[in-house]
Amino acid sequence: DVMNTMLDASLPLTVAEYEEWGNPNEAAAFEYMRSYSPYDNIAARAYPTMLVKTSLNDSQVMYWEPAKYVAKLRRLKTDSNLLLLHTNMQAGHGGASGRYDYLKEIAFDYAFLLWQLDVVKTENEISGHRAAPARS
């Protein structure tokens, strides 16, 4: 949520990043920022399948921002495509730390992509069971 984050000068990095993102306290910058803000541009339309990821201990993108984004998407989207929110409860802004945790995170991402590209089958599909329909 670019707009609310950049309007809260008490958050770390906000004021220092006005040069990069724009200062929302200036009318022209406010309108420009709103034009590229993903949250503010969610509309009632179809969206592709999505995996939205966040980390509980991220100091730059608060974990509730992706959750809020997904909630708004679920409320407005007009399709039945899968929309998942994955929260890593131990990670920070750079994702999981540690060699093996980082590799598990990458494996998760690749597994999702391969599944969506129909390169791999889920355990239920392999055993002949039909997966429950996804809720939107």
A tleap script that builds the chain and sets N, CA, C and O, in Angstrom:
source leaprc.protein.ff14SB
mol = sequence {
  NASP VAL MET ASN THR MET LEU ASP ALA SER
  LEU PRO LEU THR VAL ALA GLU TYR GLU GLU
  TRP GLY ASN PRO ASN GLU ALA ALA ALA PHE
  GLU TYR MET ARG SER TYR SER PRO TYR ASP
  ASN ILE ALA ALA ARG ALA TYR PRO THR MET
  LEU VAL LYS THR SER LEU ASN ASP SER GLN
  VAL MET TYR TRP GLU PRO ALA LYS TYR VAL
  ALA LYS LEU ARG ARG LEU LYS THR ASP SER
  ASN LEU LEU LEU LEU HIE THR ASN MET GLN
  ALA GLY HIE GLY GLY ALA SER GLY ARG TYR
  ASP TYR LEU LYS GLU ILE ALA PHE ASP TYR
  ALA PHE LEU LEU TRP GLN LEU ASP VAL VAL
  LYS THR GLU ASN GLU ILE SER GLY HIE ARG
  ALA ALA PRO ALA ARG CSER
}
set mol.1.N position { 0.852 -1.175 0.000 }
set mol.1.CA position { 0.000 0.000 0.000 }
set mol.1.C position { 0.894 1.234 0.000 }
set mol.1.O position { 1.157 1.836 1.041 }
set mol.2.N position { 1.343 1.585 -1.170 }
set mol.2.CA position { 2.285 2.687 -1.342 }
set mol.2.C position { 1.757 3.976 -0.713 }
set mol.2.O position { 2.499 4.675 -0.023 }
set mol.3.N position { 0.513 4.289 -0.941 }
set mol.3.CA position { -0.023 5.572 -0.485 }
set mol.3.C position { -0.011 5.694 1.034 }
set mol.3.O position { 0.511 6.673 1.567 }
set mol.4.N position { -0.571 4.725 1.734 }
set mol.4.CA position { -0.616 4.820 3.196 }
set mol.4.C position { 0.771 4.745 3.813 }
set mol.4.O position { 1.044 5.427 4.800 }
set mol.5.N position { 1.641 3.934 3.250 }
set mol.5.CA position { 3.008 3.848 3.770 }
set mol.5.C position { 3.725 5.177 3.600 }
set mol.5.O position { 4.353 5.671 4.537 }
set mol.6.N position { 3.636 5.751 2.425 }
set mol.6.CA position { 4.356 6.997 2.161 }
set mol.6.C position { 3.713 8.209 2.836 }
set mol.6.O position { 4.352 9.255 2.952 }
set mol.7.N position { 2.474 8.088 3.278 }
set mol.7.CA position { 1.830 9.175 4.018 }
set mol.7.C position { 2.145 9.121 5.511 }
set mol.7.O position { 1.825 10.055 6.246 }
set mol.8.N position { 2.771 8.034 5.962 }
set mol.8.CA position { 3.110 7.876 7.380 }
set mol.8.C position { 4.593 8.171 7.589 }
set mol.8.O position { 5.434 7.280 7.471 }
set mol.9.N position { 4.904 9.418 7.898 }
set mol.9.CA position { 6.297 9.851 8.048 }
set mol.9.C position { 6.986 9.225 9.256 }
set mol.9.O position { 8.206 9.328 9.383 }
set mol.10.N position { 6.232 8.578 10.146 }
set mol.10.CA position { 6.851 7.946 11.319 }
set mol.10.C position { 7.473 6.590 10.982 }
set mol.10.O position { 8.241 6.050 11.779 }
set mol.11.N position { 7.152 6.039 9.822 }
set mol.11.CA position { 7.726 4.747 9.429 }
set mol.11.C position { 9.175 4.920 8.990 }
set mol.11.O position { 9.537 5.947 8.416 }
set mol.12.N position { 10.009 3.902 9.264 }
set mol.12.CA position { 11.411 4.009 8.832 }
set mol.12.C position { 11.492 4.105 7.303 }
set mol.12.O position { 10.740 3.444 6.587 }
set mol.13.N position { 12.386 4.910 6.837 }
set mol.13.CA position { 12.704 5.088 5.417 }
set mol.13.C position { 11.715 5.945 4.637 }
set mol.13.O position { 12.040 6.380 3.532 }
set mol.14.N position { 10.531 6.205 5.163 }
set mol.14.CA position { 9.513 6.908 4.373 }
set mol.14.C position { 10.002 8.256 3.855 }
set mol.14.O position { 10.034 8.478 2.645 }
set mol.15.N position { 10.377 9.144 4.745 }
set mol.15.CA position { 10.790 10.491 4.328 }
set mol.15.C position { 12.039 10.425 3.453 }
set mol.15.O position { 12.164 11.170 2.481 }
set mol.16.N position { 12.957 9.534 3.803 }
set mol.16.CA position { 14.190 9.395 3.021 }
set mol.16.C position { 13.915 8.898 1.602 }
set mol.16.O position { 14.743 9.088 0.711 }
set mol.17.N position { 12.772 8.270 1.385 }
set mol.17.CA position { 12.460 7.732 0.059 }
set mol.17.C position { 11.513 8.617 -0.749 }
set mol.17.O position { 11.049 8.204 -1.812 }
set mol.18.N position { 11.222 9.811 -0.272 }
set mol.18.CA position { 10.391 10.732 -1.055 }
set mol.18.C position { 11.005 10.986 -2.428 }
set mol.18.O position { 10.287 11.098 -3.421 }
set mol.19.N position { 12.328 11.076 -2.484 }
set mol.19.CA position { 12.986 11.346 -3.767 }
set mol.19.C position { 12.732 10.215 -4.767 }
set mol.19.O position { 12.538 10.462 -5.957 }
set mol.20.N position { 12.734 8.970 -4.273 }
set mol.20.CA position { 12.524 7.817 -5.159 }
set mol.20.C position { 11.052 7.628 -5.519 }
set mol.20.O position { 10.721 7.435 -6.689 }
set mol.21.N position { 10.168 7.683 -4.524 }
set mol.21.CA position { 8.760 7.353 -4.728 }
set mol.21.C position { 7.882 8.570 -4.985 }
set mol.21.O position { 6.847 8.468 -5.643 }
set mol.22.N position { 8.295 9.718 -4.466 }
set mol.22.CA position { 7.480 10.925 -4.528 }
set mol.22.C position { 6.983 11.280 -3.135 }
set mol.22.O position { 6.873 10.417 -2.264 }
set mol.23.N position { 6.685 12.559 -2.935 }
set mol.23.CA position { 6.169 13.029 -1.654 }
set mol.23.C position { 4.656 13.175 -1.778 }
set mol.23.O position { 4.183 14.085 -2.458 }
set mol.24.N position { 3.892 12.299 -1.137 }
set mol.24.CA position { 2.438 12.334 -1.299 }
set mol.24.C position { 1.779 13.564 -0.678 }
set mol.24.O position { 0.576 13.769 -0.836 }
set mol.25.N position { 2.557 14.380 0.024 }
set mol.25.CA position { 2.012 15.621 0.577 }
set mol.25.C position { 1.947 16.725 -0.475 }
set mol.25.O position { 1.395 17.796 -0.223 }
set mol.26.N position { 2.505 16.465 -1.645 }
set mol.26.CA position { 2.421 17.389 -2.780 }
set mol.26.C position { 1.368 16.848 -3.747 }
set mol.26.O position { 1.416 15.677 -4.122 }
set mol.27.N position { 0.437 17.680 -4.144 }
set mol.27.CA position { -0.718 17.239 -4.939 }
set mol.27.C position { -0.323 16.482 -6.209 }
set mol.27.O position { -0.885 15.424 -6.491 }
set mol.28.N position { 0.619 16.999 -6.963 }
set mol.28.CA position { 1.015 16.342 -8.219 }
set mol.28.C position { 1.629 14.975 -7.944 }
set mol.28.O position { 1.331 14.006 -8.643 }
set mol.29.N position { 2.479 14.894 -6.933 }
set mol.29.CA position { 3.101 13.614 -6.585 }
set mol.29.C position { 2.052 12.637 -6.064 }
set mol.29.O position { 2.111 11.445 -6.367 }
set mol.30.N position { 1.095 13.132 -5.283 }
set mol.30.CA position { 0.026 12.284 -4.749 }
set mol.30.C position { -0.729 11.603 -5.883 }
set mol.30.O position { -0.933 10.389 -5.853 }
set mol.31.N position { -1.142 12.371 -6.874 }
set mol.31.CA position { -1.892 11.806 -8.009 }
set mol.31.C position { -1.032 10.841 -8.820 }
set mol.31.O position { -1.514 9.797 -9.260 }
set mol.32.N position { 0.231 11.184 -9.018 }
set mol.32.CA position { 1.126 10.295 -9.757 }
set mol.32.C position { 1.318 8.982 -9.004 }
set mol.32.O position { 1.256 7.911 -9.606 }
set mol.33.N position { 1.550 9.053 -7.705 }
set mol.33.CA position { 1.746 7.847 -6.896 }
set mol.33.C position { 0.496 6.978 -6.913 }
set mol.33.O position { 0.590 5.754 -7.007 }
set mol.34.N position { -0.657 7.596 -6.823 }
set mol.34.CA position { -1.903 6.826 -6.850 }
set mol.34.C position { -2.074 6.124 -8.197 }
set mol.34.O position { -2.700 5.066 -8.267 }
set mol.35.N position { -1.523 6.703 -9.266 }
set mol.35.CA position { -1.647 6.086 -10.591 }
set mol.35.C position { -0.858 4.786 -10.703 }
set mol.35.O position { -1.227 3.919 -11.495 }
set mol.36.N position { 0.225 4.626 -9.927 }
set mol.36.CA position { 1.015 3.392 -10.000 }
set mol.36.C position { 0.869 2.503 -8.768 }
set mol.36.O position { 1.471 1.431 -8.718 }
set mol.37.N position { 0.101 2.911 -7.794 }
set mol.37.CA position { -0.076 2.135 -6.569 }
set mol.37.C position { -0.891 0.867 -6.841 }
set mol.37.O position { -2.063 0.965 -7.204 }
set mol.38.N position { -0.298 -0.315 -6.673 }
set mol.38.CA position { -1.036 -1.550 -6.948 }
set mol.38.C position { -2.344 -1.656 -6.163 }
set mol.38.O position { -3.370 -2.046 -6.721 }
set mol.39.N position { -2.315 -1.318 -4.889 }
set mol.39.CA position { -3.513 -1.429 -4.053 }
set mol.39.C position { -4.623 -0.503 -4.546 }
set mol.39.O position { -5.786 -0.899 -4.611 }
set mol.40.N position { -4.263 0.710 -4.887 }
set mol.40.CA position { -5.260 1.694 -5.308 }
set mol.40.C position { -5.782 1.453 -6.719 }
set mol.40.O position { -6.750 2.092 -7.133 }
set mol.41.N position { -5.166 0.553 -7.456 }
set mol.41.CA position { -5.604 0.266 -8.820 }
set mol.41.C position { -6.286 -1.085 -8.969 }
set mol.41.O position { -6.517 -1.540 -10.090 }
set mol.42.N position { -6.608 -1.729 -7.860 }
set mol.42.CA position { -7.375 -2.975 -7.931 }
set mol.42.C position { -8.788 -2.622 -8.377 }
set mol.42.O position { -9.416 -1.712 -7.835 }
set mol.43.N position { -9.277 -3.353 -9.373 }
set mol.43.CA position { -10.612 -3.093 -9.915 }
set mol.43.C position { -11.397 -4.398 -9.994 }
set mol.43.O position { -10.830 -5.487 -9.900 }
set mol.44.N position { -12.692 -4.271 -10.166 }
set mol.44.CA position { -13.555 -5.440 -10.335 }
set mol.44.C position { -13.346 -5.979 -11.751 }
set mol.44.O position { -13.973 -5.512 -12.702 }
set mol.45.N position { -12.468 -6.955 -11.875 }
set mol.45.CA position { -12.162 -7.576 -13.165 }
set mol.45.C position { -11.501 -8.918 -12.892 }
set mol.45.O position { -11.283 -9.279 -11.735 }
set mol.46.N position { -11.185 -9.652 -13.937 }
set mol.46.CA position { -10.502 -10.942 -13.789 }
set mol.46.C position { -9.007 -10.720 -13.589 }
set mol.46.O position { -8.413 -9.819 -14.180 }
set mol.47.N position { -8.416 -11.552 -12.749 }
set mol.47.CA position { -6.975 -11.512 -12.481 }
set mol.47.C position { -6.405 -12.908 -12.700 }
set mol.47.O position { -7.121 -13.899 -12.559 }
set mol.48.N position { -5.137 -12.994 -13.040 }
set mol.48.CA position { -4.523 -14.322 -13.195 }
set mol.48.C position { -4.330 -14.982 -11.830 }
set mol.48.O position { -4.479 -14.338 -10.791 }
set mol.49.N position { -4.003 -16.252 -11.846 }
set mol.49.CA position { -3.631 -16.941 -10.617 }
set mol.49.C position { -2.442 -16.214 -10.005 }
set mol.49.O position { -1.512 -15.820 -10.709 }
set mol.50.N position { -2.482 -16.040 -8.684 }
set mol.50.CA position { -1.410 -15.296 -8.013 }
set mol.50.C position { -0.990 -15.971 -6.715 }
set mol.50.O position { -1.805 -16.553 -6.000 }
set mol.51.N position { 0.294 -15.876 -6.435 }
set mol.51.CA position { 0.874 -16.228 -5.143 }
set mol.51.C position { 1.493 -14.944 -4.611 }
set mol.51.O position { 2.488 -14.461 -5.154 }
set mol.52.N position { 0.916 -14.393 -3.562 }
set mol.52.CA position { 1.416 -13.163 -2.946 }
set mol.52.C position { 2.167 -13.577 -1.687 }
set mol.52.O position { 1.638 -14.305 -0.848 }
set mol.53.N position { 3.403 -13.107 -1.565 }
set mol.53.CA position { 4.246 -13.519 -0.442 }
set mol.53.C position { 4.607 -12.333 0.443 }
set mol.53.O position { 4.785 -11.212 -0.032 }
set mol.54.N position { 4.712 -12.605 1.738 }
set mol.54.CA position { 5.135 -11.599 2.697 }
set mol.54.C position { 5.907 -12.281 3.817 }
set mol.54.O position { 5.921 -13.507 3.927 }
set mol.55.N position { 6.544 -11.471 4.638 }
set mol.55.CA position { 7.293 -11.982 5.788 }
set mol.55.C position { 6.860 -11.226 7.033 }
set mol.55.O position { 6.707 -10.005 7.005 }
set mol.56.N position { 6.667 -11.948 8.115 }
set mol.56.CA position { 6.190 -11.350 9.357 }
set mol.56.C position { 7.144 -10.295 9.898 }
set mol.56.O position { 6.703 -9.282 10.441 }
set mol.57.N position { 8.440 -10.520 9.755 }
set mol.57.CA position { 9.434 -9.623 10.344 }
set mol.57.C position { 10.030 -8.631 9.351 }
set mol.57.O position { 11.137 -8.137 9.564 }
set mol.58.N position { 9.319 -8.338 8.281 }
set mol.58.CA position { 9.789 -7.373 7.289 }
set mol.58.C position { 9.627 -5.966 7.858 }
set mol.58.O position { 8.521 -5.558 8.211 }
set mol.59.N position { 10.719 -5.238 7.943 }
set mol.59.CA position { 10.668 -3.887 8.512 }
set mol.59.C position { 10.333 -2.821 7.471 }
set mol.59.O position { 10.109 -1.665 7.830 }
set mol.60.N position { 10.295 -3.190 6.182 }
set mol.60.CA position { 10.018 -2.201 5.146 }
set mol.60.C position { 8.646 -2.368 4.499 }
set mol.60.O position { 8.028 -1.382 4.099 }
set mol.61.N position { 8.173 -3.585 4.394 }
set mol.61.CA position { 6.822 -3.846 3.892 }
set mol.61.C position { 6.117 -4.606 5.005 }
set mol.61.O position { 6.333 -5.805 5.183 }
set mol.62.N position { 5.279 -3.908 5.748 }
set mol.62.CA position { 4.615 -4.532 6.886 }
set mol.62.C position { 3.749 -5.696 6.409 }
set mol.62.O position { 3.128 -5.618 5.349 }
set mol.63.N position { 3.709 -6.759 7.182 }
set mol.63.CA position { 3.029 -7.992 6.752 }
set mol.63.C position { 1.555 -7.777 6.424 }
set mol.63.O position { 0.989 -8.517 5.620 }
set mol.64.N position { 0.930 -6.778 7.033 }
set mol.64.CA position { -0.490 -6.562 6.778 }
set mol.64.C position { -0.740 -5.909 5.419 }
set mol.64.O position { -1.866 -5.944 4.923 }
set mol.65.N position { 0.282 -5.317 4.811 }
set mol.65.CA position { 0.077 -4.681 3.510 }
set mol.65.C position { -0.259 -5.707 2.423 }
set mol.65.O position { -1.251 -5.521 1.718 }
set mol.66.N position { 0.525 -6.786 2.253 }
set mol.66.CA position { 0.123 -7.815 1.292 }
set mol.66.C position { -1.200 -8.489 1.684 }
set mol.66.O position { -1.986 -8.856 0.811 }
set mol.67.N position { -1.450 -8.653 2.996 }
set mol.67.CA position { -2.712 -9.259 3.437 }
set mol.67.C position { -3.892 -8.376 3.038 }
set mol.67.O position { -4.923 -8.873 2.585 }
set mol.68.N position { -3.735 -7.083 3.206 }
set mol.68.CA position { -4.774 -6.125 2.822 }
set mol.68.C position { -4.980 -6.135 1.300 }
set mol.68.O position { -6.108 -6.057 0.816 }
set mol.69.N position { -3.882 -6.231 0.567 }
set mol.69.CA position { -3.929 -6.297 -0.897 }
set mol.69.C position { -4.720 -7.531 -1.350 }
set mol.69.O position { -5.593 -7.438 -2.213 }
set mol.70.N position { -4.403 -8.681 -0.757 }
set mol.70.CA position { -5.094 -9.928 -1.114 }
set mol.70.C position { -6.571 -9.854 -0.724 }
set mol.70.O position { -7.431 -10.309 -1.479 }
set mol.71.N position { -6.871 -9.288 0.441 }
set mol.71.CA position { -8.267 -9.168 0.871 }
set mol.71.C position { -9.072 -8.323 -0.121 }
set mol.71.O position { -10.203 -8.671 -0.460 }
set mol.72.N position { -8.492 -7.222 -0.580 }
set mol.72.CA position { -9.198 -6.370 -1.547 }
set mol.72.C position { -9.354 -7.084 -2.885 }
set mol.72.O position { -10.408 -7.000 -3.517 }
set mol.73.N position { -8.312 -7.783 -3.317 }
set mol.73.CA position { -8.412 -8.564 -4.556 }
set mol.73.C position { -9.517 -9.608 -4.451 }
set mol.73.O position { -10.328 -9.751 -5.367 }
set mol.74.N position { -9.552 -10.337 -3.338 }
set mol.74.CA position { -10.577 -11.376 -3.161 }
set mol.74.C position { -11.975 -10.780 -3.174 }
set mol.74.O position { -12.911 -11.398 -3.681 }
set mol.75.N position { -12.121 -9.592 -2.623 }
set mol.75.CA position { -13.428 -8.940 -2.565 }
set mol.75.C position { -13.882 -8.475 -3.955 }
set mol.75.O position { -15.073 -8.530 -4.264 }
set mol.76.N position { -12.948 -8.019 -4.792 }
set mol.76.CA position { -13.327 -7.392 -6.057 }
set mol.76.C position { -13.153 -8.249 -7.301 }
set mol.76.O position { -13.830 -8.007 -8.300 }
set mol.77.N position { -12.277 -9.232 -7.277 }
set mol.77.CA position { -11.996 -9.966 -8.516 }
set mol.77.C position { -13.223 -10.736 -8.984 }
set mol.77.O position { -14.034 -11.195 -8.180 }
set mol.78.N position { -13.340 -10.867 -10.287 }
set mol.78.CA position { -14.544 -11.449 -10.883 }
set mol.78.C position { -14.326 -12.866 -11.400 }
set mol.78.O position { -15.215 -13.431 -12.038 }
set mol.79.N position { -13.175 -13.442 -11.141 }
set mol.79.CA position { -12.848 -14.771 -11.651 }
set mol.79.C position { -12.755 -15.762 -10.495 }
set mol.79.O position { -12.927 -15.401 -9.331 }
set mol.80.N position { -12.482 -17.002 -10.835 }
set mol.80.CA position { -12.289 -18.028 -9.800 }
set mol.80.C position { -10.842 -18.530 -9.790 }
set mol.80.O position { -10.563 -19.609 -9.267 }
set mol.81.N position { -9.933 -17.758 -10.360 }
set mol.81.CA position { -8.518 -18.143 -10.356 }
set mol.81.C position { -7.972 -18.133 -8.937 }
set mol.81.O position { -8.413 -17.364 -8.083 }
set mol.82.N position { -7.013 -18.997 -8.711 }
set mol.82.CA position { -6.414 -19.152 -7.398 }
set mol.82.C position { -5.687 -17.884 -6.966 }
set mol.82.O position { -4.962 -17.277 -7.754 }
set mol.83.N position { -5.883 -17.488 -5.717 }
set mol.83.CA position { -5.194 -16.336 -5.128 }
set mol.83.C position { -4.727 -16.758 -3.741 }
set mol.83.O position { -5.532 -16.909 -2.822 }
set mol.84.N position { -3.420 -16.946 -3.602 }
set mol.84.CA position { -2.845 -17.431 -2.347 }
set mol.84.C position { -2.019 -16.341 -1.677 }
set mol.84.O position { -1.358 -15.544 -2.342 }
set mol.85.N position { -2.070 -16.322 -0.347 }
set mol.85.CA position { -1.207 -15.457 0.454 }
set mol.85.C position { -0.331 -16.369 1.294 }
set mol.85.O position { -0.832 -17.179 2.074 }
set mol.86.N position { 0.982 -16.233 1.132 }
set mol.86.CA position { 1.941 -17.035 1.907 }
set mol.86.C position { 2.726 -16.090 2.806 }
set mol.86.O position { 3.419 -15.197 2.319 }
set mol.87.N position { 2.617 -16.286 4.125 }
set mol.87.CA position { 3.353 -15.468 5.086 }
set mol.87.C position { 4.442 -16.307 5.727 }
set mol.87.O position { 4.155 -17.307 6.386 }
set mol.88.N position { 5.687 -15.905 5.537 }
set mol.88.CA position { 6.809 -16.586 6.183 }
set mol.88.C position { 6.932 -15.992 7.580 }
set mol.88.O position { 7.241 -14.811 7.732 }
set mol.89.N position { 6.692 -16.805 8.589 }
set mol.89.CA position { 6.635 -16.324 9.970 }
set mol.89.C position { 8.009 -16.059 10.576 }
set mol.89.O position { 8.093 -15.465 11.651 }
set mol.90.N position { 9.090 -16.481 9.919 }
set mol.90.CA position { 10.436 -16.279 10.456 }
set mol.90.C position { 11.300 -15.341 9.613 }
set mol.90.O position { 12.433 -15.051 9.998 }
set mol.91.N position { 10.810 -14.872 8.504 }
set mol.91.CA position { 11.659 -14.120 7.574 }
set mol.91.C position { 11.505 -12.613 7.733 }
set mol.91.O position { 10.585 -12.121 8.388 }
set mol.92.N position { 12.441 -11.896 7.109 }
set mol.92.CA position { 12.424 -10.440 7.084 }
set mol.92.C position { 12.274 -9.938 5.660 }
set mol.92.O position { 11.739 -10.644 4.805 }
set mol.93.N position { 12.742 -8.724 5.398 }
set mol.93.CA position { 12.554 -8.092 4.094 }
set mol.93.C position { 13.217 -8.880 2.961 }
set mol.93.O position { 12.684 -8.928 1.852 }
set mol.94.N position { 14.351 -9.486 3.220 }
set mol.94.CA position { 15.059 -10.245 2.193 }
set mol.94.C position { 14.621 -11.696 2.095 }
set mol.94.O position { 15.259 -12.487 1.402 }
set mol.95.N position { 13.549 -12.056 2.774 }
set mol.95.CA position { 13.096 -13.441 2.768 }
set mol.95.C position { 13.785 -14.233 3.859 }
set mol.95.O position { 14.295 -13.667 4.825 }
set mol.96.N position { 13.796 -15.532 3.701 }
set mol.96.CA position { 14.393 -16.419 4.698 }
set mol.96.C position { 15.905 -16.261 4.711 }
set mol.96.O position { 16.535 -16.063 3.671 }
set mol.97.N position { 16.473 -16.353 5.902 }
set mol.97.CA position { 17.933 -16.313 5.999 }
set mol.97.C position { 18.425 -17.711 6.328 }
set mol.97.O position { 17.669 -18.556 6.808 }
set mol.98.N position { 19.668 -17.935 6.070 }
set mol.98.CA position { 20.200 -19.281 6.259 }
set mol.98.C position { 20.115 -20.044 4.955 }
set mol.98.O position { 19.131 -19.941 4.223 }
set mol.99.N position { 21.139 -20.798 4.675 }
set mol.99.CA position { 21.235 -21.481 3.386 }
set mol.99.C position { 20.045 -22.396 3.114 }
set mol.99.O position { 19.469 -22.342 2.028 }
set mol.100.N position { 19.668 -23.225 4.067 }
set mol.100.CA position { 18.608 -24.194 3.806 }
set mol.100.C position { 17.226 -23.558 3.805 }
set mol.100.O position { 16.374 -23.947 3.006 }
set mol.101.N position { 16.983 -22.585 4.687 }
set mol.101.CA position { 15.688 -21.905 4.680 }
set mol.101.C position { 15.484 -21.146 3.377 }
set mol.101.O position { 14.384 -21.134 2.825 }
set mol.102.N position { 16.537 -20.517 2.890 }
set mol.102.CA position { 16.466 -19.797 1.626 }
set mol.102.C position { 16.150 -20.768 0.479 }
set mol.102.O position { 15.336 -20.460 -0.392 }
set mol.103.N position { 16.791 -21.929 0.485 }
set mol.103.CA position { 16.542 -22.922 -0.565 }
set mol.103.C position { 15.117 -23.460 -0.496 }
set mol.103.O position { 14.501 -23.708 -1.533 }
set mol.104.N position { 14.587 -23.642 0.709 }
set mol.104.CA position { 13.194 -24.089 0.858 }
set mol.104.C position { 12.236 -23.054 0.268 }
set mol.104.O position { 11.235 -23.402 -0.358 }
set mol.105.N position { 12.560 -21.780 0.478 }
set mol.105.CA position { 11.723 -20.709 -0.053 }
set mol.105.C position { 11.746 -20.717 -1.588 }
set mol.105.O position { 10.706 -20.562 -2.228 }
set mol.106.N position { 12.909 -20.894 -2.160 }
set mol.106.CA position { 13.027 -20.970 -3.620 }
set mol.106.C position { 12.297 -22.204 -4.151 }
set mol.106.O position { 11.618 -22.128 -5.175 }
set mol.107.N position { 12.429 -23.332 -3.467 }
set mol.107.CA position { 11.740 -24.558 -3.881 }
set mol.107.C position { 10.225 -24.358 -3.860 }
set mol.107.O position { 9.522 -24.829 -4.754 }
set mol.108.N position { 9.729 -23.666 -2.849 }
set mol.108.CA position { 8.298 -23.369 -2.753 }
set mol.108.C position { 7.840 -22.567 -3.979 }
set mol.108.O position { 6.820 -22.881 -4.592 }
set mol.109.N position { 8.605 -21.534 -4.322 }
set mol.109.CA position { 8.266 -20.699 -5.481 }
set mol.109.C position { 8.270 -21.511 -6.777 }
set mol.109.O position { 7.345 -21.411 -7.583 }
set mol.110.N position { 9.312 -22.310 -6.967 }
set mol.110.CA position { 9.389 -23.135 -8.177 }
set mol.110.C position { 8.276 -24.177 -8.220 }
set mol.110.O position { 7.714 -24.438 -9.283 }
set mol.111.N position { 7.958 -24.769 -7.084 }
set mol.111.CA position { 6.873 -25.758 -7.040 }
set mol.111.C position { 5.555 -25.113 -7.460 }
set mol.111.O position { 4.783 -25.704 -8.215 }
set mol.112.N position { 5.305 -23.917 -6.977 }
set mol.112.CA position { 4.083 -23.208 -7.364 }
set mol.112.C position { 4.062 -22.949 -8.874 }
set mol.112.O position { 3.053 -23.198 -9.534 }
set mol.113.N position { 5.170 -22.452 -9.416 }
set mol.113.CA position { 5.241 -22.175 -10.854 }
set mol.113.C position { 5.072 -23.442 -11.689 }
set mol.113.O position { 4.318 -23.453 -12.661 }
set mol.114.N position { 5.768 -24.496 -11.311 }
set mol.114.CA position { 5.670 -25.749 -12.061 }
set mol.114.C position { 4.256 -26.320 -12.002 }
set mol.114.O position { 3.763 -26.863 -12.991 }
set mol.115.N position { 3.608 -26.199 -10.853 }
set mol.115.CA position { 2.229 -26.657 -10.701 }
set mol.115.C position { 1.305 -25.849 -11.606 }
set mol.115.O position { 0.445 -26.416 -12.279 }
set mol.116.N position { 1.478 -24.520 -11.626 }
set mol.116.CA position { 0.624 -23.670 -12.444 }
set mol.116.C position { 0.868 -23.861 -13.935 }
set mol.116.O position { -0.041 -23.679 -14.745 }
set mol.117.N position { 2.087 -24.225 -14.296 }
set mol.117.CA position { 2.401 -24.502 -15.699 }
set mol.117.C position { 2.045 -25.929 -16.090 }
set mol.117.O position { 2.283 -26.351 -17.222 }
set mol.118.N position { 1.473 -26.666 -15.148 }
set mol.118.CA position { 1.043 -28.054 -15.344 }
set mol.118.C position { 2.208 -28.975 -15.685 }
set mol.118.O position { 2.043 -29.965 -16.397 }
set mol.119.N position { 3.381 -28.640 -15.172 }
set mol.119.CA position { 4.565 -29.472 -15.367 }
set mol.119.C position { 4.589 -30.590 -14.333 }
set mol.119.O position { 5.069 -31.690 -14.607 }
set mol.120.N position { 4.073 -30.304 -13.153 }
set mol.120.CA position { 4.002 -31.304 -12.084 }
set mol.120.C position { 2.552 -31.462 -11.659 }
set mol.120.O position { 1.728 -30.569 -11.859 }
set mol.121.N position { 2.260 -32.594 -11.079 }
set mol.121.CA position { 0.919 -32.884 -10.584 }
set mol.121.C position { 0.927 -32.862 -9.062 }
set mol.121.O position { 1.941 -33.156 -8.428 }
set mol.122.N position { -0.210 -32.512 -8.489 }
set mol.122.CA position { -0.332 -32.585 -7.041 }
set mol.122.C position { -0.450 -34.046 -6.635 }
set mol.122.O position { -0.709 -34.909 -7.474 }
set mol.123.N position { -0.262 -34.322 -5.367 }
set mol.123.CA position { -0.365 -35.699 -4.870 }
set mol.123.C position { -1.745 -36.278 -5.161 }
set mol.123.O position { -1.854 -37.451 -5.517 }
set mol.124.N position { -2.805 -35.476 -5.017 }
set mol.124.CA position { -4.159 -35.944 -5.306 }
set mol.124.C position { -4.335 -36.273 -6.785 }
set mol.124.O position { -4.985 -37.261 -7.126 }
set mol.125.N position { -3.768 -35.462 -7.655 }
set mol.125.CA position { -3.884 -35.721 -9.090 }
set mol.125.C position { -3.142 -36.995 -9.476 }
set mol.125.O position { -3.597 -37.745 -10.340 }
set mol.126.N position { -2.008 -37.238 -8.842 }
set mol.126.CA position { -1.235 -38.445 -9.127 }
set mol.126.C position { -2.001 -39.685 -8.691 }
set mol.126.O position { -2.009 -40.694 -9.396 }
set mol.127.N position { -2.651 -39.611 -7.521 }
set mol.127.CA position { -3.363 -40.782 -6.995 }
set mol.127.C position { -4.765 -40.916 -7.576 }
set mol.127.O position { -5.473 -41.873 -7.264 }
set mol.128.N position { -5.173 -39.968 -8.416 }
set mol.128.CA position { -6.474 -40.065 -9.059 }
set mol.128.C position { -7.596 -39.381 -8.301 }
set mol.128.O position { -8.740 -39.401 -8.754 }
set mol.129.N position { -7.300 -38.777 -7.164 }
set mol.129.CA position { -8.320 -38.047 -6.418 }
set mol.129.C position { -8.438 -36.636 -6.969 }
set mol.129.O position { -7.456 -36.021 -7.385 }
set mol.130.N position { -9.615 -36.163 -6.960 }
set mol.130.CA position { -9.856 -34.809 -7.450 }
set mol.130.C position { -9.665 -33.818 -6.306 }
set mol.130.O position { -10.190 -34.023 -5.211 }
set mol.131.N position { -8.920 -32.751 -6.556 }
set mol.131.CA position { -8.687 -31.728 -5.530 }
set mol.131.C position { -9.961 -30.928 -5.290 }
set mol.131.O position { -10.765 -30.734 -6.202 }
set mol.132.N position { -10.134 -30.472 -4.068 }
set mol.132.CA position { -11.285 -29.631 -3.736 }
set mol.132.C position { -11.167 -28.313 -4.494 }
set mol.132.O position { -10.063 -27.799 -4.676 }
set mol.133.N position { -12.294 -27.765 -4.937 }
set mol.133.CA position { -12.224 -26.491 -5.661 }
set mol.133.C position { -11.705 -25.381 -4.758 }
set mol.133.O position { -12.008 -25.339 -3.566 }
set mol.134.N position { -10.928 -24.495 -5.339 }
set mol.134.CA position { -10.369 -23.367 -4.577 }
set mol.134.C position { -11.457 -22.346 -4.303 }
set mol.134.O position { -12.333 -22.104 -5.133 }
set mol.135.N position { -11.382 -21.760 -3.134 }
set mol.135.CA position { -12.317 -20.686 -2.790 }
set mol.135.C position { -11.741 -19.373 -3.269 }
set mol.135.O position { -10.528 -19.167 -3.224 }
set mol.136.N position { -12.598 -18.490 -3.724 }
set mol.136.CA position { -12.100 -17.171 -4.142 }
set mol.136.C position { -12.486 -16.127 -3.143 }
set mol.136.O position { -12.159 -14.953 -3.318 }
savepdb mol mol.pdb
quit
